[in-house]
Amino acid sequence: MFLVVNLDSAYILYDMVCQGNNGNPAADTSYRNESVARVMSILRQLLVLMVLSAIAYGGYAGYGHWKASNAATSPEAAGRAGGSPAGGKSGSGGWPTMVETQMAETRTVSRTVEAVGNTRAVRYVDIKPKADGTITEIRYASGSRVEKGAVLFTLDDAIEKADLAQAEAEFLKADLALKRGDKLSQSRITARASVDELQATMSAAAAQVDRARSRLADRTIVAPFAGTPGFHAVDAGARVTKDTVLTRLDDLSSVLLEFAVPEEYFAIARIGLHAKAVTVAYPDRVFDAKITQVDTRIDPVNRSFRVRAEIDNSDGALPSGMFMQLTLELDSQAMVMVPEEAITVEGAKTHVFIVADGKANKQNVVTGVREPGFVQIVSGLSEGDEIVTHGTSKVRPGSPVKVVDAKAPGTTQ
C-alpha cells in the first residue's frame, strides 16, 4: 500500500517538473499550487496510515506481552517451576484438586419382573337349581357376605311335600306290617319267609322317604361355601330349569392374580415368591401377593408361562375381575454398588478413580446391573473403597486430590 502511494506521489512530482515551463507563468503558478495541494493531501494520508499502523502494532505487541505474562503465571507453568497457586489444575506433582468422594457399598439388589393381570376369586361357582320349578323367594342381598348353607333361593315345593308325606305313610304302613309279622312268626303262625318279605317292603318304603326328602331339599338352593353372591339373574315368580344360572357366588376372602412371565425366568419362578401389586382404584396402597401356582407349560406363541399369586382380601377391598399391575421379585443378591456419576467410560473400557494416600488412582472396573442412581461393580472394587464422584474430569491418574465432601454410603447427591 505504501508503494502505491509513493508511486502516485512520484508521478505527481514528475508532472510538475515536465509541465512547469510551458511559457505561461500564471498557468504555472496555478498548476504548482494545485500540485502542492495534491502532495499535501497525499502526505496527510500517509501520516494517517502510519498512525494506524503504529496503533495496530502496539495492540498486537501488547497482546503478545499479556499472553506471555499470563502463561508465566498459569498453574501449569507454576507446576513446572515447582509450585502452583491454590485452586489451579493439578498435575502429578502440583497442588491437589478439590473432589467429592463416596465409599463403595454393598447393596441387596432384587431381580424383578413387571406384569399385569386380573383378579379372580379364590373360589367361585355359578348357582343353578337342581330341579325345574318356579322361584318363590330370594333370601339374600346382592354383595352381602353369606355363610355356608345359607338359603339363597326357594322353589315351589307343594308337590314335593305331598310326595314326602305319602312316602312317610307308606313307610309307617310297612313298619307296622313288619312288627305284626314278627310277632306271628314267633308264635309259629306265620312262616319266616313272609317276615323277610315284610322287611324288604319296609326297607323300600324307607328309601322312598329318603328320596322324597331329597327332592324336597332340592327346592331350597343354598350356598355351597361362605362367600359373596352377585346380582340375581332371575326374580321371584320366574320359571327356571336345571340349566338356569341364578347368580354367582365368589369367595373373596382372598383373590388370585394370574399373569404371564417370560420363559427366561422359568427356572427361578417358584411357589412361595412374593410380589407387590397395585391398582388405580387404590393409588396409595400396595398389596402383598404370594405365588401359589406356576404353570408347567410354555406358551409357544408368546414364549411365556402363567403364574398365579394369591392376595389376602379379608377386608373385601378387591373384587373379582379388577386389573392390577404386579412387580414380582424373583431373587436378590448382595452387590458392590457405586454412584453412576463416578463411572467414566473410555472406548470399550470403564474406570473409576480411587482415592488412596491423597492421590487419585485410576482403576478399571466391570459394571453390571443398574439401579436408579447406582451401578453394580462386578469386579475391580471392594466394599469401602473411596471413589471420586465429582471432579473426575479434572483429576489425572496419580494426581494429588483434596476431598472437600465425603458423602455417606447410600446418597447420590
C-alpha positions in Angstrom: 0.0 0.0 0.0 2.9 2.4 0.8 4.5 1.5 -2.5 1.3 2.5 -4.4 1.0 5.9 -2.6 4.8 6.6 -3.2 4.5 5.8 -6.9 1.5 8.1 -7.1 3.5 10.9 -5.4 6.4 10.4 -7.8 4.1 10.7 -10.8 2.7 14.0 -9.5 6.2 15.4 -9.0 7.2 14.3 -12.4 4.2 16.1 -13.9 5.2 19.3 -12.1 8.7 19.2 -13.5 7.7 18.4 -17.0 4.9 20.8 -17.3 6.2 23.6 -15.2 8.0 25.6 -18.1 5.3 25.8 -20.7 5.8 29.6 -21.1 2.7 30.7 -19.1 3.6 31.9 -15.7 0.0 32.2 -14.4 -0.7 28.8 -15.5 2.5 27.5 -14.0 1.6 29.1 -10.7 -1.9 27.7 -10.6 -0.6 24.3 -11.6 2.1 24.4 -8.9 -0.5 25.3 -6.3 -2.7 22.5 -7.3 0.2 20.1 -7.3 1.3 21.2 -3.8 -2.3 20.7 -2.6 -2.4 17.2 -4.0 1.0 16.4 -2.5 -0.1 17.6 0.9 -3.3 15.5 0.7 -1.2 12.5 -0.1 1.2 13.3 2.8 -1.7 13.5 5.2 -3.0 10.2 4.0 0.5 8.7 4.6 0.6 10.2 8.1 -2.8 8.7 9.0 -1.8 5.3 7.7 1.5 5.5 9.7 -0.5 6.3 12.9 -3.0 3.5 12.3 -0.1 1.1 11.6 1.6 2.1 14.9 -1.6 1.6 16.9 -2.2 -1.8 15.3 1.4 -2.8 16.0 1.2 -1.6 19.6 -2.0 -3.5 20.2 -0.5 -6.7 18.8 2.7 -6.3 20.8 0.6 -5.6 24.0 -1.5 -8.7 23.4 1.6 -10.8 23.0 3.1 -9.4 26.2 -0.1 -10.1 28.1 -0.3 -13.6 26.8 3.3 -14.3 27.7 2.9 -12.9 31.2 -0.4 -14.9 31.7 1.4 -18.1 30.6 4.2 -17.4 33.0 1.8 -17.2 36.0 -0.5 -20.1 34.9 -0.9 -23.2 37.1 0.8 -25.4 34.5 3.8 -23.1 34.4 3.9 -22.8 38.1 3.6 -26.6 38.4 6.6 -27.0 36.0 8.5 -24.5 38.1 7.8 -26.4 41.3 4.7 -24.6 42.6 1.1 -23.7 41.8 -1.5 -21.3 43.1 -4.3 -22.7 45.2 -7.2 -24.0 43.1 -5.2 -24.5 39.9 -5.4 -27.6 37.8 -3.2 -30.2 39.3 -0.5 -32.2 37.6 1.2 -35.2 39.0 3.3 -33.0 41.3 1.0 -29.9 41.6 -1.4 -28.7 44.1 -4.3 -31.0 44.9 -7.6 -30.9 43.0 -10.8 -30.5 45.0 -13.0 -33.5 44.6 -16.1 -35.2 46.2 -15.9 -38.8 47.2 -18.1 -41.7 48.4 -17.5 -45.2 49.7 -18.3 -48.2 47.6 -21.0 -50.1 49.4 -22.7 -53.5 49.3 -26.4 -53.4 48.5 -29.1 -56.0 48.2 -30.4 -55.8 44.6 -33.5 -57.6 43.6 -34.2 -59.0 40.1 -37.8 -58.2 39.3 -40.4 -58.8 36.6 -43.2 -56.4 35.7 -46.6 -57.9 34.8 -50.3 -57.2 34.6 -53.3 -59.4 35.3 -56.9 -59.5 36.5 -58.1 -60.7 39.9 -60.4 -63.6 40.4 -62.0 -65.1 43.5 -60.1 -67.9 45.1 -63.3 -70.0 44.7 -66.3 -69.2 42.6 -69.4 -71.1 41.3 -72.4 -70.4 39.2 -75.5 -71.2 41.3 -78.0 -73.3 39.5 -81.2 -75.2 40.7 -81.1 -79.0 40.9 -84.7 -79.2 39.6 -87.1 -77.3 37.4 -89.6 -75.1 39.2 -90.8 -71.6 40.0 -88.8 -69.2 42.2 -90.9 -68.4 45.2 -88.4 -66.4 47.3 -84.9 -64.7 47.1 -83.3 -64.6 50.5 -80.0 -62.7 50.1 -78.9 -59.2 49.3 -76.6 -58.8 46.4 -73.0 -58.1 47.5 -73.5 -59.1 51.1 -71.5 -62.0 52.5 -73.3 -65.2 53.3 -72.2 -68.3 55.3 -72.0 -71.9 54.0 -75.5 -73.4 53.9 -77.3 -70.0 53.8 -80.6 -70.1 51.8 -80.3 -68.1 48.6 -83.4 -69.1 46.6 -86.5 -71.3 47.2 -88.7 -73.1 44.6 -92.3 -74.1 44.8 -92.4 -77.3 46.9 -96.0 -78.3 47.4 -95.8 -81.5 45.3 -92.5 -82.5 46.9 -94.1 -82.1 50.4 -97.0 -84.2 49.4 -94.7 -86.9 48.0 -92.8 -86.9 51.2 -96.0 -87.3 53.3 -97.0 -90.2 51.1 -93.7 -91.8 51.3 -93.7 -91.5 55.1 -97.2 -93.0 55.3 -96.0 -96.0 53.2 -93.1 -96.4 55.5 -95.3 -96.3 58.6 -97.6 -98.9 57.0 -94.7 -101.2 56.1 -93.2 -100.8 59.6 -96.5 -101.8 61.3 -96.9 -104.9 59.0 -93.3 -105.9 59.8 -94.0 -105.7 63.5 -97.2 -107.9 63.2 -95.4 -110.4 61.1 -92.6 -110.7 63.5 -95.0 -111.5 66.4 -96.8 -114.1 64.3 -93.5 -115.6 63.3 -92.5 -116.0 67.0 -95.9 -117.8 67.6 -95.2 -120.0 64.6 -98.3 -118.8 63.0 -96.6 -117.1 60.0 -93.7 -118.5 58.1 -90.3 -116.8 58.4 -90.3 -116.2 54.6 -93.3 -113.9 55.0 -91.4 -111.8 57.6 -88.4 -111.4 55.3 -90.7 -110.1 52.6 -92.2 -107.6 55.0 -88.7 -106.5 56.0 -87.9 -105.8 52.3 -91.1 -103.9 51.9 -90.3 -101.6 54.8 -86.7 -101.0 53.5 -88.2 -99.9 50.1 -90.5 -97.6 51.9 -87.7 -96.1 53.9 -85.8 -95.4 50.6 -88.8 -93.7 49.2 -88.9 -91.4 52.2 -85.2 -90.5 51.7 -85.8 -89.8 48.0 -88.8 -87.6 48.8 -86.9 -85.7 51.4 -84.0 -85.2 49.0 -86.4 -83.9 46.3 -87.9 -81.5 48.8 -84.4 -80.3 49.9 -83.6 -79.6 46.2 -86.4 -77.0 46.2 -84.2 -74.9 48.6 -81.0 -73.5 47.0 -78.2 -72.9 49.5 -74.6 -71.5 49.4 -72.1 -74.3 49.0 -69.4 -72.3 50.8 -69.1 -68.9 52.5 -68.8 -66.1 50.1 -70.4 -63.1 48.4 -73.2 -63.7 45.9 -73.6 -61.3 43.0 -76.8 -59.9 41.3 -79.6 -62.4 40.9 -80.3 -63.2 37.3 -84.0 -64.0 38.0 -86.8 -62.6 40.1 -89.4 -64.3 42.3 -92.0 -66.0 40.1 -89.7 -66.9 37.3 -89.7 -70.3 35.9 -86.3 -71.9 35.9 -84.7 -75.2 34.8 -81.6 -77.1 36.0 -79.5 -75.2 33.4 -80.6 -71.7 34.6 -77.8 -69.6 36.3 -79.4 -67.9 39.2 -76.4 -66.0 40.4 -72.6 -66.3 41.0 -71.0 -66.9 44.4 -67.5 -65.7 45.0 -65.2 -66.5 47.9 -63.4 -63.2 48.2 -61.6 -63.9 51.4 -58.5 -63.9 49.1 -58.1 -63.3 45.4 -55.9 -64.8 42.8 -54.0 -62.7 40.3 -53.0 -64.6 37.1 -50.2 -63.2 34.8 -47.6 -64.2 32.3 -43.9 -64.4 32.9 -41.2 -64.6 30.1 -39.8 -68.1 29.7 -36.3 -67.0 30.6 -37.4 -66.8 34.3 -38.9 -70.3 34.4 -36.0 -71.8 36.3 -36.2 -69.3 39.2 -40.0 -68.7 39.3 -41.2 -70.8 42.2 -44.1 -71.2 44.7 -43.6 -69.0 47.7 -42.1 -66.0 46.0 -43.6 -62.6 46.9 -44.8 -59.8 44.7 -46.2 -56.3 45.1 -49.5 -55.4 43.3 -51.1 -52.0 42.8 -54.3 -50.8 41.2 -55.6 -47.4 40.1 -58.6 -47.9 42.5 -56.2 -47.7 45.5 -53.3 -45.4 44.3 -51.8 -45.2 47.8 -52.0 -48.9 48.7 -49.6 -51.7 47.8 -51.0 -55.3 48.1 -48.7 -58.2 49.0 -49.1 -61.2 46.8 -47.6 -64.7 47.2 -47.1 -67.2 44.3 -49.2 -70.2 44.8 -49.2 -71.8 41.3 -46.7 -72.0 38.4 -47.8 -73.5 35.1 -45.8 -76.4 33.8 -46.2 -75.4 30.1 -44.7 -72.6 28.0 -46.9 -70.9 25.5 -45.3 -71.5 22.1 -46.7 -68.2 20.7 -45.6 -65.6 23.2 -42.9 -67.7 24.9 -44.2 -67.2 28.4 -45.8 -69.3 31.2 -48.7 -68.5 33.5 -48.2 -67.8 37.2 -50.9 -67.3 39.9 -50.4 -65.2 43.0 -52.8 -65.0 46.0 -53.6 -61.8 47.8 -55.2 -61.6 51.2 -58.5 -59.9 50.9 -60.0 -60.3 54.3 -61.2 -56.6 54.2 -63.0 -57.2 50.9 -61.2 -54.4 49.2 -60.6 -56.2 45.9 -63.4 -57.5 43.7 -63.2 -60.2 41.1 -62.0 -59.0 37.7 -60.0 -56.0 38.8 -57.0 -55.0 36.6 -53.7 -54.8 38.6 -50.0 -54.2 37.9 -47.6 -56.5 39.6 -43.9 -56.5 40.4 -42.5 -60.0 41.0 -39.3 -60.3 43.0 -37.5 -63.3 41.6 -34.3 -63.3 43.6 -32.0 -60.9 45.5 -28.2 -60.7 45.6 -25.7 -58.6 47.6 -23.7 -56.4 45.1 -21.0 -53.7 45.3 -22.6 -50.5 44.1 -21.2 -47.1 43.3 -22.9 -43.8 42.2 -23.3 -43.7 38.5 -21.5 -40.3 38.2 -18.3 -42.0 39.4 -18.2 -44.1 36.3 -16.1 -42.9 33.4 -16.2 -44.7 30.0 -13.3 -44.6 27.6 -13.9 -46.6 24.5 -14.5 -50.2 25.5 -13.1 -49.7 29.0 -14.8 -48.3 32.1 -12.9 -47.0 35.1 -13.2 -45.1 38.4 -10.8 -43.1 40.5 -9.9 -44.5 43.9 -8.6 -42.1 46.5 -5.7 -43.5 48.5 -2.9 -41.7 50.3 -4.2 -38.3 49.0 -3.9 -39.3 45.4 -6.4 -40.4 42.7 -5.6 -43.8 41.2 -7.3 -45.0 38.1 -9.0 -48.4 38.5 -10.6 -50.3 35.6 -13.9 -51.9 36.6 -16.5 -54.2 35.1 -20.1 -53.0 35.6 -23.3 -55.0 35.9 -26.9 -54.2 36.6 -28.2 -50.7 37.3 -30.5 -49.2 39.8 -31.7 -45.6 40.0 -28.5 -43.6 40.7 -26.3 -46.6 41.2 -24.3 -49.1 39.1 -23.1 -52.6 40.1 -19.4 -53.2 40.1 -18.8 -56.8 39.1 -15.0 -56.6 39.5 -12.4 -54.0 40.3 -13.7 -52.6 43.5 -14.3 -53.8 47.1 -16.7 -52.5 49.7 -15.3 -49.5 51.5 -13.1 -48.2 48.6 -13.2 -44.4 48.5 -14.0 -43.3 44.9 -14.3 -39.9 43.3 -17.9 -38.9 42.4 -17.5 -35.3 41.4 -14.4 -33.8 39.8 -13.4 -36.9 37.8 -12.8 -34.7 34.7 -10.2 -32.7 36.5 -8.0 -35.4 38.0 -5.3 -37.5 36.4 -4.0 -40.9 37.4 -1.7 -40.4 40.3 -2.5 -36.7 40.8 -3.0 -35.3 44.3 -6.5 -34.6 45.4 -8.2 -33.0 48.4 -11.6 -34.3 49.5 -14.0 -31.5 50.2 -17.1 -33.6 50.7 -17.1 -37.3 51.6 -20.7 -38.5 51.3 -22.2 -41.2 53.4 -23.0 -44.5 51.6 -26.4 -44.6 50.1 -26.5 -41.0 48.9 -26.5 -39.8 45.3 -26.4 -36.1 45.7 
